[in-house]
Amino acid sequence: MTEFWRSTSVPGLEARRSCQERPCYRPHAHDAFSIGVIEEGTSVLTGQLDGPIGLEVGDVVVIPSGCVHACNPGEGRWLYQMTHLDQGWAASLAPRREAAHLFTGIRVLRQPGLRHRVGALNDAIFGEEGRDPPLERRVAALFREFAAASPVHLVAVATDPELLALLRPVLHRLRFEESNPALAELAESVGLSTYQLIRAMRRATGLPPLAWRQNARVVTARRLLREGRPIAETAHALGFTDQSHFHRVFRAHVAASPGVYRG
């Protein structure tokens, strides 16, 4: 069971409720600031981490845009909620100095009562704007609590501007070329060996080249589907060989089919 809802008044604000019983996500990153909360069961968080992190009921996970992660169920039924927000909008509501660190890494918060306030935000999105206080005030209040809370796990994700600048032509080709570019050709174009390119991509983005390409295509697919584009048209626009291939890749990143996501 998975359901999505988007705010009609705040662009980029999306809520999700989902129940899973088996591994459903491959490592991925969002183009949004994401807040997750575990409602039932246990799960394991992996990604740009030193090792897996076990999550339990009530845990709140704060994930800035671009941070690679995957969260999959432990044993049995896993019920969770996610809220995705435009990161620029989120940053404008956060207390400037105190909350700057919230946008530099993944944080796991185990704070009494925080679970219910994150759930209340999701309820407000699903119930739309008839509730008081408005969504902006709810988000701003949450960010004040996030900034004051001490995380039980903190994964700082450093960026390397020089490495990203070197890889910019590679990222452009991976994002926009219709077919998968050859790794040896990509590496040669920036003066690296294939092995060096894979290492550089992992260091700079958290993903190897072709996994980064798939993630970028799914991020674009989500935007197009939210805009109401047909599934077949979206798959074709992004260079997928057929709809079944698109469905497999999309589901591995979103744990839902394109049809369920589009609504």
C-alpha positions as CSV (number, residue, x, y, z in Angstrom):
1,M,0.0,0.0,0.0
2,T,1.4,3.4,-1.0
3,E,-0.3,6.7,-1.5
4,F,0.9,10.2,-2.4
5,W,-0.5,13.6,-2.0
6,R,0.7,17.1,-3.1
7,S,-0.1,20.4,-1.7
8,T,-2.0,22.7,-4.1
9,S,-0.7,25.9,-2.4
10,V,3.0,25.1,-1.8
11,P,5.0,24.1,-4.9
12,G,7.1,21.0,-4.4
13,L,5.5,19.9,-1.1
14,E,4.6,16.2,-1.4
15,A,3.6,13.6,1.3
16,R,3.8,9.8,1.1
17,R,2.4,7.0,3.3
18,S,3.7,3.5,2.5
19,C,3.7,0.0,3.9
20,Q,6.4,-2.5,2.8
21,E,7.4,-6.0,3.8
22,R,10.4,-6.7,1.7
23,P,13.5,-4.7,0.3
24,C,12.1,-2.2,-2.1
25,Y,14.7,0.6,-2.6
26,R,18.1,0.8,-4.3
27,P,20.4,3.6,-3.3
28,H,19.0,6.9,-4.6
29,A,18.9,10.6,-3.9
30,H,16.1,13.2,-4.1
31,D,16.1,16.7,-5.5
32,A,14.1,17.7,-2.4
33,F,14.6,18.0,1.3
34,S,13.1,14.9,2.8
35,I,11.7,14.0,6.2
36,G,10.8,10.4,7.1
37,V,9.2,8.9,10.1
38,I,8.9,5.2,11.1
39,E,5.3,4.5,12.2
40,E,5.5,0.7,12.6
41,G,8.2,-2.0,12.4
42,T,11.9,-1.6,11.8
43,S,14.1,-0.7,8.9
44,V,17.7,-0.3,7.9
45,L,19.2,2.9,6.5
46,T,22.1,2.6,4.1
47,G,23.9,4.9,1.6
48,Q,26.7,7.4,2.1
49,L,27.3,5.9,5.6
50,D,30.1,4.1,7.5
51,G,27.7,1.2,7.9
52,P,24.0,0.3,8.1
53,I,21.8,2.1,10.7
54,G,18.9,0.4,12.3
55,L,15.8,2.5,12.6
56,E,12.9,1.9,15.0
57,V,9.4,3.2,15.6
58,G,9.3,6.9,16.2
59,D,12.6,7.7,14.5
60,V,12.7,10.8,12.3
61,V,15.2,10.8,9.4
62,V,16.2,14.2,7.9
63,I,17.7,13.9,4.4
64,P,18.9,17.0,2.5
65,S,18.7,17.1,-1.3
66,G,21.3,15.1,-3.1
67,C,22.2,12.8,-0.2
68,V,22.3,9.1,-1.4
69,H,20.4,6.7,0.9
70,A,18.2,3.6,0.9
71,C,15.8,2.6,3.6
72,N,14.4,-1.0,3.5
73,P,12.3,-3.0,6.0
74,G,14.0,-5.1,8.7
75,E,11.8,-8.1,9.5
76,G,8.0,-8.0,8.9
77,R,5.7,-5.1,8.2
78,W,7.2,-1.6,7.9
79,L,5.0,1.4,7.9
80,Y,6.4,4.9,7.3
81,Q,5.7,8.4,6.1
82,M,7.8,10.8,4.0
83,T,7.5,14.5,3.3
84,H,9.4,16.1,0.4
85,L,9.9,19.8,0.3
86,D,11.7,22.1,-2.1
87,Q,15.0,22.7,-0.4
88,G,15.2,26.4,-1.1
89,W,11.7,26.9,0.3
90,A,12.6,24.8,3.3
91,A,15.8,26.7,3.9
92,S,13.9,30.0,3.9
93,L,11.8,28.8,6.8
94,A,14.6,27.4,8.9
95,P,16.2,29.5,11.6
96,R,19.2,30.7,9.6
97,R,22.3,30.3,11.8
98,E,21.1,27.4,14.1
99,A,19.7,25.2,11.2
100,A,22.4,25.6,8.5
101,H,23.8,22.2,9.5
102,L,20.5,20.5,8.7
103,F,21.4,20.8,5.0
104,T,24.8,19.2,5.1
105,G,24.1,15.6,6.0
106,I,21.6,12.9,7.0
107,R,20.4,13.0,10.6
108,V,18.4,10.5,12.6
109,L,16.4,12.0,15.5
110,R,14.9,10.0,18.3
111,Q,13.1,12.9,20.1
112,P,9.9,12.3,22.2
113,G,6.9,13.8,20.4
114,L,8.7,14.6,17.2
115,R,7.2,11.6,15.4
116,H,3.7,13.0,16.0
117,R,4.5,16.5,14.8
118,V,6.0,15.1,11.6
119,G,2.9,13.0,11.2
120,A,0.7,16.0,11.8
121,L,2.5,17.8,8.9
122,N,1.7,14.9,6.6
123,D,-1.9,14.8,7.8
124,A,-2.2,18.5,7.0
125,I,-0.8,17.9,3.5
126,F,-3.2,15.0,2.9
127,G,-6.1,17.0,4.4
128,E,-5.0,20.1,2.5
129,E,-5.0,23.7,3.7
130,G,-8.2,23.8,5.7
131,R,-6.2,23.1,8.9
132,D,-4.7,25.6,11.3
133,P,-1.8,26.5,11.5
134,P,-0.9,26.9,7.8
135,L,1.7,24.5,6.3
136,E,4.4,27.2,6.3
137,R,4.1,27.6,10.1
138,R,4.1,23.9,10.7
139,V,7.3,23.4,8.6
140,A,9.0,26.4,10.3
141,A,8.1,25.0,13.8
142,L,9.5,21.6,12.8
143,F,12.8,23.1,11.6
144,R,13.2,24.8,15.0
145,E,12.8,21.5,16.7
146,F,15.2,19.8,14.3
147,A,17.8,22.4,14.9
148,A,17.6,22.0,18.7
149,A,17.5,18.2,18.7
150,S,20.7,16.1,19.2
151,P,20.8,13.4,16.5
152,V,21.4,9.7,17.5
153,H,23.1,9.3,14.2
154,L,24.7,12.0,12.0
155,V,26.2,11.4,8.6
156,A,28.0,14.5,7.2
157,V,28.1,14.5,3.4
158,A,31.0,16.6,2.2
159,T,31.1,18.1,-1.3
160,D,34.2,18.6,-3.5
161,P,33.6,21.6,-5.8
162,E,36.8,20.9,-7.8
163,L,35.9,17.3,-8.4
164,L,32.4,18.2,-9.4
165,A,33.8,20.8,-11.9
166,L,36.0,18.1,-13.4
167,L,33.0,15.7,-13.7
168,R,30.6,18.3,-15.1
169,P,30.9,17.1,-18.7
170,V,30.4,13.5,-17.6
171,L,27.3,14.4,-15.6
172,H,25.9,16.3,-18.5
173,R,26.3,13.4,-20.9
174,L,24.9,10.9,-18.3
175,R,21.9,13.1,-17.7
176,F,21.0,14.0,-21.3
177,E,22.2,11.3,-23.8
178,E,19.5,8.9,-24.9
179,S,21.6,5.8,-24.6
180,N,24.1,4.8,-21.9
181,P,27.5,6.3,-22.8
182,A,30.5,3.9,-22.7
183,L,32.4,4.3,-19.4
184,A,35.8,4.2,-21.1
185,E,34.7,7.0,-23.4
186,L,33.4,9.1,-20.5
187,A,36.6,8.5,-18.5
188,E,38.8,9.5,-21.4
189,S,36.9,12.7,-22.0
190,V,38.0,14.0,-18.5
191,G,41.5,12.4,-18.5
192,L,40.7,9.5,-16.1
193,S,40.9,5.8,-16.3
194,T,37.6,3.9,-16.0
195,Y,38.4,2.8,-12.5
196,Q,39.3,6.4,-11.6
197,L,36.1,7.7,-13.0
198,I,34.0,5.3,-11.0
199,R,35.8,6.2,-7.8
200,A,35.5,9.9,-8.6
201,M,31.8,9.6,-9.2
202,R,31.2,7.7,-6.0
203,R,33.2,10.4,-4.1
204,A,31.5,13.3,-5.7
205,T,27.9,12.0,-5.9
206,G,27.6,8.9,-3.8
207,L,26.8,6.8,-6.9
208,P,28.7,5.1,-9.7
209,P,28.1,6.6,-13.2
210,L,25.3,4.5,-14.5
211,A,23.5,4.4,-11.2
212,W,23.7,8.2,-11.1
213,R,22.2,8.3,-14.6
214,Q,19.3,6.1,-13.6
215,N,18.7,8.2,-10.5
216,A,18.7,11.4,-12.5
217,R,16.2,10.0,-15.0
218,V,13.9,8.9,-12.2
219,V,14.1,12.4,-10.6
220,T,13.1,13.9,-13.9
221,A,10.4,11.3,-14.4
222,R,8.8,12.2,-11.0
223,R,8.7,15.8,-12.0
224,L,7.1,15.1,-15.4
225,L,4.5,12.7,-13.8
226,R,3.6,15.3,-11.2
227,E,3.0,17.7,-14.0
228,G,0.5,15.2,-15.5
229,R,2.6,13.9,-18.4
230,P,1.4,10.4,-19.6
231,I,3.6,7.5,-18.5
232,A,4.4,6.3,-22.1
233,E,5.4,9.8,-23.1
234,T,7.6,10.2,-20.0
235,A,9.4,6.9,-20.6
236,H,10.1,7.9,-24.2
237,A,11.2,11.4,-23.4
238,L,13.8,10.0,-21.0
239,G,15.2,7.4,-23.4
240,F,13.9,4.2,-21.9
241,T,13.8,1.3,-24.3
242,D,10.2,0.4,-23.4
243,Q,7.6,1.0,-20.7
244,S,8.4,-2.2,-18.8
245,H,12.1,-1.1,-18.4
246,F,10.9,2.3,-17.2
247,H,8.6,0.7,-14.7
248,R,11.3,-1.6,-13.3
249,V,13.8,1.3,-12.9
250,F,11.2,3.7,-11.4
251,R,9.9,1.1,-8.9
252,A,13.4,0.3,-7.7
253,H,13.9,4.0,-6.8
254,V,10.4,5.0,-5.7
255,A,9.0,1.7,-4.4
256,A,5.8,2.4,-6.4
257,S,4.8,2.2,-10.0
258,P,4.7,5.3,-12.2
259,G,0.9,5.0,-12.3
260,V,0.5,5.0,-8.5
261,Y,2.9,7.9,-8.2
262,R,1.2,9.9,-10.9
263,G,-2.2,9.3,-9.3
